[in-house]
Amino acid sequence: MATEQESQQVSGGEFEREPVPQHAWMGFKNFIGMYAGEHCAGTELMLGPLFVAAGASAFDLVVGLLLGNALAVLSWMFVCAPIGTRCRLTLYYQLEKICGRRLVTMYNLANGLMFCFLAGAMVTVSATALGVWFKFPMPALDDMYPNSVGWVLAVAVVGLLISIVAAFGYKTVSKFANIASPWMVLVFLAFGFVGLRQFITATGVEIHSAGDLWSLAKTHMWKGGDALPGQVKFTFWHVTFFGWFCNMAMHIGMSDLSVFRFAKKSWYGVASASGMYVGHFMAWIAAACLYAYQLHLDPMDTKVLPGPLAFRAAGLTGLLCVIIAGWTTANPTIYRAGLAFQALTPKSSRFKVTLATGALATVAGMFPAIAMKLLDFVALYGLILMPMGAVIFVDFWLMHKLGLQSSYAEKSGKHFNLAAGVAWIVTLVIAFLLVKYAGIQIYFVSLPGWFVAAILYIVVSKFYQQKIRPAA
C-alpha cells in the first residue's frame, strides 16, 4: 500500500485518483477569489457586447441576468458542491467508477476538447489587448480564421504564459486568481461608469434620478431592436437561460466536482455568487455599455474586440485588465481540461499533459470564430457535457434508494456501463433533433435534457443491472 506522501508525489499533489485528504482542504476565501477571478474576466468583454449584438432590451438584460445567475448559484450550491465535498474525487475519476474506463475515455476526450476551445476563446480575448499595443489587424465579428501574423504571434505568447500557470496546479491557479481578482473587479466597475458617462455626454441626457438612468438605458443603450446579422435575437428568456446555463458544464454538468473536492464545507458553493454577480452581472452590463456606446458612435462598427473597447474606456489600465482577466479565466479552464486528458493516461505527468492542453487551447485561440460565436459555443459545450452530470447526480443520490447499484462499473468490473452510455448519447440525439427539426433553440433544450438523461439512466440501469450483477 502506497503511503500518502508517495501517492501525492505520483499525482503531483493534485490527488487525481484518490479522495483529497483533510490536510489539503481549503477555506472559503480560496473559492471566493477563484470564482470572482474566473468569472469576472476577459470573456466578459466578449459576452457583454454579444448581448447588445443579439438585440436584448434593458429589461431583458438586467432582470434576466438577476434571475439566471441566481439559478446558477443555487445549482452550484445544491447540485454540485454537496457531491464534491462528500466524495472528494475529480469528475473524471468519479465518472470512471460509474461509467467504466472505455466510456469515460470518450467523455474525457469530449470534455477536454470543449474546455480547450473555451480556453482558446479566452486567449483570443487577451490577444486583442496586444493588438491595440502593436497595431496589427484583428478579426471582425464574422471572421473565422486568423487574419494576420501579428495576431497568431500574440495568441501564441499569451497562450504559453497561461498554460504555464495552469500546469502548476489548483493552488497556483487559486493564488493567481486571488491576487488579480480584486483589481480586475474595480477596473470592470470603472468600465461601467466610464461607459455611462460617455453615453450621457454623447446624448446630452440629464440624469437626476434612477428613473432617468433607466430611461437612458432603454432608449439609447439596450434598445431591444433586431439582432445584428449572424446573431440570434435574445429575449428575456434567452438571457435568463443563458445566465443559468452558460456554466452548465461546471455546476449541473458536475465539472466543478474537481474544484469542490478541496472545499471544507459544501455551502462553499455560495462562493460562485462572487463570479455570477460581479462577473456575469456587473461585468457583462459594463461591457455591454461600452459596446453600445461604440455602436452609438458608429452603427457600422460592429467589431467585438475587448482590447479596443477597454482601451477606449480606461487606456493602458484597460488593456492590462483584458490581458490578466483572460489569464484568470483560462487558467482554471486549462486546468480542468488537463485533468480530463490526464485521466486518459493516469501514469503520465499532469504538468506535461496540462502544458500540451494549453498548446491545443492556444491553437484554438488563433481562430476567432469560437470567440465571435461565444454565446452559441457556450450553450453547445454545456449541452454536450450535461447528461453525465445527471448520471452522477442520480448515481450518488438515487441508485441505492431505487434498489440499484451505484458506481456500477467499478463494482462489476465492466469497462463500459451501457446505462450511462445510453443516457449520454440518446439525450444528445434527442436534443439535436429538437434543435434541428422542432425549431427549439439550443438555449432551451438543456433543462428538459437533464431530466431525459436522468430517467434514461434509471430505466436502462434497471434492465442492465438485472442481467449483469456486480462481481462479489
C-alpha positions in Angstrom: 0.0 0.0 0.0 1.5 3.4 -1.1 1.9 5.9 1.7 0.1 9.3 1.5 3.3 11.0 0.7 4.1 8.6 -2.1 0.6 9.0 -3.5 0.9 12.7 -3.5 4.2 12.5 -5.4 2.7 10.3 -8.1 -0.3 12.7 -8.5 1.8 15.9 -8.3 -0.1 16.9 -5.2 -3.4 17.1 -7.1 -4.9 13.8 -5.9 -6.3 12.9 -9.3 -7.1 9.3 -8.4 -7.9 9.4 -4.7 -10.0 11.5 -2.3 -8.5 14.8 -1.3 -7.2 14.3 2.3 -8.3 16.6 5.0 -4.9 18.4 5.3 -5.4 19.6 1.7 -8.8 21.1 2.2 -9.1 24.8 1.5 -11.0 27.7 3.2 -13.9 29.8 1.9 -11.8 32.7 0.6 -10.0 30.5 -1.9 -13.2 29.8 -3.6 -14.4 33.4 -3.5 -11.2 34.5 -5.2 -11.3 31.7 -7.8 -14.9 32.3 -8.8 -14.5 36.1 -8.9 -11.3 35.8 -10.9 -12.6 33.1 -13.3 -16.0 34.8 -14.0 -15.0 38.4 -13.9 -12.6 38.0 -16.7 -11.7 38.7 -20.3 -14.5 36.8 -21.8 -17.0 39.2 -20.1 -15.8 41.8 -22.6 -16.9 39.4 -25.3 -20.2 38.2 -23.8 -21.5 41.6 -22.7 -21.3 43.1 -26.2 -22.8 40.0 -27.7 -26.0 40.6 -25.7 -26.2 44.0 -27.4 -25.5 42.4 -30.8 -28.3 40.0 -30.1 -30.8 42.8 -29.6 -31.5 42.3 -25.9 -33.5 45.1 -24.2 -32.6 46.8 -20.9 -35.2 44.8 -19.0 -34.2 41.6 -20.7 -30.6 42.1 -19.8 -30.9 43.3 -16.2 -33.8 41.3 -14.9 -32.9 38.2 -16.9 -29.4 38.2 -15.5 -30.6 38.7 -12.0 -32.8 35.6 -12.2 -30.4 33.4 -14.4 -27.4 34.0 -12.1 -29.4 33.2 -9.0 -30.4 29.8 -10.6 -26.7 29.2 -11.4 -25.6 29.8 -7.8 -28.3 27.5 -6.5 -27.1 24.8 -9.0 -23.6 25.0 -7.6 -24.8 25.0 -4.0 -27.3 22.2 -4.2 -26.3 20.0 -7.2 -22.5 20.1 -7.5 -20.9 21.1 -4.2 -22.6 18.5 -1.9 -21.3 15.6 -4.0 -17.9 17.3 -4.4 -17.4 17.5 -0.6 -18.7 14.0 0.1 -16.8 12.1 -2.5 -13.8 14.5 -2.9 -12.9 13.0 -6.3 -12.2 14.6 -9.6 -15.1 14.5 -12.0 -13.1 12.1 -14.2 -12.2 9.6 -11.6 -15.8 9.6 -10.2 -17.2 9.0 -13.7 -14.7 6.2 -14.3 -16.2 4.4 -11.2 -19.7 4.8 -12.6 -19.2 4.5 -16.4 -16.2 2.3 -16.9 -12.8 3.0 -18.5 -14.0 2.9 -22.1 -17.0 5.1 -21.8 -15.2 7.7 -19.6 -12.4 7.8 -22.2 -14.9 9.0 -24.7 -16.3 11.5 -22.3 -12.9 12.8 -21.2 -12.0 13.5 -24.8 -15.2 15.4 -25.4 -14.8 17.3 -22.1 -11.1 18.1 -22.6 -11.7 19.4 -26.2 -14.7 21.5 -25.1 -12.7 23.1 -22.4 -9.7 23.6 -24.7 -11.9 25.5 -27.2 -13.4 27.6 -24.4 -9.9 28.4 -23.0 -8.9 29.3 -26.6 -11.6 31.9 -26.7 -10.2 33.4 -23.5 -6.7 33.5 -25.1 -8.3 35.3 -28.0 -9.7 37.9 -25.7 -6.3 38.6 -24.1 -4.6 38.8 -27.5 -7.0 41.7 -28.6 -5.2 43.9 -26.0 -1.9 43.2 -27.6 -3.4 44.2 -30.9 -4.0 47.7 -29.6 -0.4 48.0 -28.5 1.3 46.6 -31.6 -1.4 47.7 -34.1 -1.7 44.5 -36.1 -5.0 43.7 -37.9 -7.6 41.9 -35.6 -10.6 39.8 -36.6 -14.1 41.1 -37.2 -17.4 39.8 -35.8 -17.8 37.4 -38.8 -14.2 36.2 -39.2 -13.4 32.5 -38.8 -9.7 32.4 -39.5 -6.5 34.2 -38.4 -6.1 37.4 -40.4 -2.5 38.4 -39.6 0.9 37.1 -38.5 0.8 39.6 -35.6 -2.5 38.0 -34.4 -1.0 34.5 -34.5 2.1 35.5 -32.5 0.1 37.4 -29.9 -2.1 34.4 -29.3 0.9 32.1 -29.1 2.7 34.3 -26.4 -0.4 34.7 -24.3 -1.3 31.1 -24.5 2.1 30.0 -23.4 2.0 32.1 -20.3 -1.4 30.9 -19.3 -0.5 27.3 -19.8 2.5 27.5 -17.5 0.4 28.9 -14.7 -2.3 26.2 -15.1 0.3 23.5 -15.2 1.5 24.2 -11.7 -1.9 23.0 -10.3 -5.0 24.2 -8.5 -3.2 26.0 -5.6 -1.3 28.2 -8.1 -4.5 28.8 -10.1 -6.3 29.8 -7.0 -3.5 32.0 -5.7 -3.2 33.8 -9.1 -7.0 34.5 -9.1 -7.0 35.8 -5.5 -4.2 38.3 -6.3 -5.7 39.5 -9.6 -9.5 39.5 -9.0 -9.9 42.5 -6.6 -8.1 44.8 -9.0 -10.0 43.4 -12.0 -13.3 43.9 -10.3 -12.5 47.6 -9.8 -11.5 48.1 -13.4 -14.7 46.4 -14.7 -16.7 48.7 -12.4 -14.8 51.6 -13.9 -15.7 50.4 -17.4 -19.4 50.7 -16.5 -19.1 54.2 -15.0 -17.0 55.4 -17.9 -19.3 54.0 -20.5 -22.3 55.6 -18.7 -20.6 58.9 -18.6 -19.7 58.7 -22.3 -23.4 58.0 -23.1 -24.6 60.9 -21.0 -22.1 63.2 -22.7 -22.9 62.0 -26.2 -26.7 62.1 -25.9 -26.9 65.3 -23.7 -29.4 63.5 -21.4 -29.6 64.8 -17.9 -29.7 62.3 -15.1 -31.5 63.4 -11.9 -32.9 60.1 -10.7 -32.9 56.3 -11.1 -35.8 56.7 -13.5 -33.8 59.0 -15.8 -31.0 56.4 -15.8 -33.4 53.6 -16.6 -34.8 55.7 -19.4 -31.3 56.3 -20.9 -30.6 52.5 -20.7 -33.9 51.7 -22.5 -33.8 54.3 -25.2 -30.0 54.6 -26.0 -28.0 51.7 -24.6 -30.1 48.5 -24.9 -33.0 49.3 -27.1 -34.1 45.8 -27.8 -34.1 46.0 -31.6 -33.2 43.5 -34.2 -30.1 41.4 -33.7 -27.1 42.2 -35.8 -26.5 40.0 -38.9 -25.5 36.5 -37.9 -26.7 36.8 -34.3 -29.7 35.2 -32.7 -32.3 37.6 -31.3 -32.3 37.5 -27.5 -35.4 37.8 -25.4 -35.8 37.8 -21.6 -35.9 34.0 -21.5 -32.8 33.8 -23.7 -30.9 36.0 -21.2 -32.3 34.1 -18.2 -31.4 30.6 -19.5 -28.0 31.8 -20.8 -27.2 33.3 -17.4 -28.2 29.9 -15.8 -26.7 27.5 -18.3 -23.6 29.3 -19.7 -21.7 27.4 -16.9 -23.9 24.3 -17.1 -20.9 22.1 -17.6 -19.4 23.3 -14.4 -22.4 23.0 -12.0 -25.2 20.8 -13.4 -22.6 19.0 -15.6 -20.5 18.5 -12.4 -17.1 19.6 -13.8 -16.6 21.6 -10.6 -16.5 18.4 -8.5 -12.8 18.8 -9.3 -12.9 22.2 -7.6 -15.2 21.5 -4.6 -13.3 18.3 -3.7 -10.9 20.8 -2.0 -13.7 22.6 -0.1 -14.1 22.1 3.7 -17.9 22.6 3.5 -20.5 22.1 0.8 -22.0 25.5 1.4 -18.9 27.0 -0.1 -20.9 26.6 -3.3 -22.3 30.0 -2.5 -18.9 31.4 -3.4 -20.0 31.1 -7.0 -22.1 34.2 -6.4 -18.9 36.2 -6.4 -18.4 35.2 -10.0 -22.1 35.4 -11.1 -22.9 38.8 -9.7 -19.6 40.5 -10.0 -18.7 38.9 -13.4 -21.9 37.7 -15.0 -23.9 40.7 -13.9 -21.8 43.8 -13.3 -19.1 43.0 -15.8 -21.4 41.9 -18.5 -23.5 45.0 -18.1 -20.4 47.2 -18.0 -19.0 45.6 -21.2 -22.4 45.8 -22.9 -22.4 49.5 -22.1 -19.0 50.0 -23.8 -20.1 48.2 -26.9 -23.5 50.0 -27.1 -21.5 53.3 -27.0 -19.3 52.0 -29.8 -22.4 51.4 -31.9 -23.8 54.8 -30.9 -20.7 56.4 -32.3 -20.7 54.4 -35.5 -23.5 51.9 -36.2 -21.4 50.2 -38.8 -18.5 49.5 -36.4 -19.8 46.1 -35.2 -16.4 44.5 -34.3 -16.4 42.9 -30.8 -12.8 43.4 -29.7 -12.3 43.6 -25.9 -8.9 45.3 -26.3 -10.1 48.4 -28.1 -13.2 48.6 -26.0 -11.2 48.5 -22.8 -8.6 51.0 -24.2 -11.3 53.5 -25.2 -12.7 53.3 -21.6 -9.6 53.1 -19.4 -6.4 53.4 -21.5 -3.4 51.3 -20.5 -5.2 50.1 -17.4 -8.0 48.7 -19.5 -5.5 46.8 -21.7 -3.8 45.3 -18.7 -7.1 44.2 -17.3 -8.0 42.4 -20.6 -4.8 40.5 -20.6 -4.8 39.5 -16.9 -8.6 38.8 -17.0 -8.1 36.4 -19.9 -5.4 34.6 -17.8 -7.6 34.2 -14.7 -10.4 32.6 -16.8 -8.2 30.4 -19.0 -6.1 29.1 -16.1 -8.8 27.0 -14.3 -10.3 26.1 -17.7 -7.0 24.7 -19.0 -6.5 23.1 -15.5 -9.9 21.3 -15.9 -9.1 20.2 -19.5 -5.6 18.9 -18.4 -7.3 16.8 -15.7 -9.6 15.4 -18.3 -6.8 14.4 -20.7 -4.6 13.2 -17.8 -7.3 10.8 -16.8 -6.9 9.1 -20.1 -3.3 8.2 -19.2 -3.2 8.2 -15.4 0.5 7.4 -15.2 1.5 10.4 -17.3 2.7 13.7 -15.8 -0.2 16.1 -15.1 2.2 19.0 -15.5 3.2 17.9 -19.0 -0.3 17.0 -20.0 -1.6 20.4 -18.9 1.1 22.2 -20.9 0.1 20.1 -24.0 -3.5 21.0 -23.3 -2.6 24.7 -23.1 -0.9 24.4 -26.5 -4.1 22.9 -28.0 -6.1 25.8 -26.5 -3.7 28.3 -27.9 -4.0 26.9 -31.4 -7.8 27.1 -31.0 -7.5 30.7 -29.8 -5.9 31.7 -33.1 -9.3 31.0 -34.8 -11.6 33.9 -33.8 -14.8 32.1 -34.8 -15.1 30.5 -31.4 -14.9 33.8 -29.5 -17.1 35.6 -32.0 -19.8 33.0 -31.6 -19.3 32.5 -27.9 -22.9 32.7 -26.9 -23.7 29.7 -29.2 -20.5 27.8 -28.3 -21.0 28.1 -24.5 -24.6 26.7 -24.9 -23.3 23.8 -27.0 -20.5 22.7 -24.7 -22.8 22.8 -21.7 -25.3 20.7 -23.6 -22.7 18.1 -24.6 -21.4 17.6 -21.0 -24.7 18.0 -19.2 -26.1 14.4 -19.4 -23.2 12.9 -17.5 -23.9 15.4 -14.7 -27.4 13.9 -14.5 -25.8 10.5 -14.4 -23.6 11.4 -11.4 -26.5 13.1 -9.6 -28.7 10.0 -9.9 -25.9 7.6 -9.2 -25.0 9.4 -5.9 -28.4 10.2 -4.5 -31.0 7.8 -6.0 -29.5 4.5 -7.1 -29.5 2.8 -3.6 -33.0 4.2 -2.9 -34.2 2.5 -6.1 -32.5 -0.8 -5.2 -29.8 -0.3 -7.8 -26.0 -0.4 -7.6 -24.1 2.9 -7.6 -20.5 3.1 -9.0 -21.6 0.1 -11.1 -18.6 -0.1 -13.4 -16.1 -0.3 -10.5 -18.0 -2.9 -8.6 -18.9 -5.1 -11.6 -15.5 -4.8 -13.3 -17.1 -3.6 -16.5 -15.3 -1.1 -18.8 -18.5 0.3 -20.3 -21.7 1.0 -18.4 -24.4 0.7 -21.0 -26.9 2.6 -19.0 -24.6 5.7 -18.7 -23.7 5.5 -22.4 -27.3 5.3 -23.5 -28.2 8.3 -21.2 -25.5 10.4 -22.7 -25.8 9.6 -26.4 -29.6 9.3 -26.6 -30.0 12.6 -24.7 -27.7 14.4 -27.2 -29.5 12.9 -30.2 -32.9 14.0 -28.8 -31.5 17.5 -28.2 -30.1 17.6 -31.7 -33.4 16.6 -33.2 -35.3 19.2 -31.2 -33.0 21.9 -32.4 -32.8 20.7 -36.0 -36.3 19.7 -36.7 -38.6 21.1 -34.0 -37.1 24.6 -34.2 -36.3 24.8 -30.5 -33.2 26.9 -29.9 -30.2 25.4 -28.3 -30.5 27.6 -25.2 -33.7 25.9 -24.2 -33.1 22.1 -24.7 -30.6 21.6 -21.8 -33.2 21.8 -19.0 -35.5 19.1 -20.3 -32.4 17.2 -21.5 -31.2 16.8 -17.9 -34.4 15.1 -16.9 -34.3 12.9 -20.0 -30.8 11.8 -19.2 -31.7 11.1 -15.5 -34.7 9.0 -16.5 -32.8 7.1 -19.2 -30.1 6.2 -16.8 -32.5 4.9 -14.2 -34.6 2.9 -16.7 -31.7 1.3 -18.6 -29.9 0.5 -15.3 -32.9 -1.5 -14.1 -32.7 -3.8 -17.1 -28.9 -3.7 -17.4 -28.1 -4.5 -13.8 -30.6 -7.3 -13.6 -28.7 -9.1 -16.4 -25.2 -8.3 -15.2 -24.7 -8.5 -11.4 -21.6 -6.9 -9.8 -18.7 -9.2 -9.0 -18.7 -10.4 -5.4 
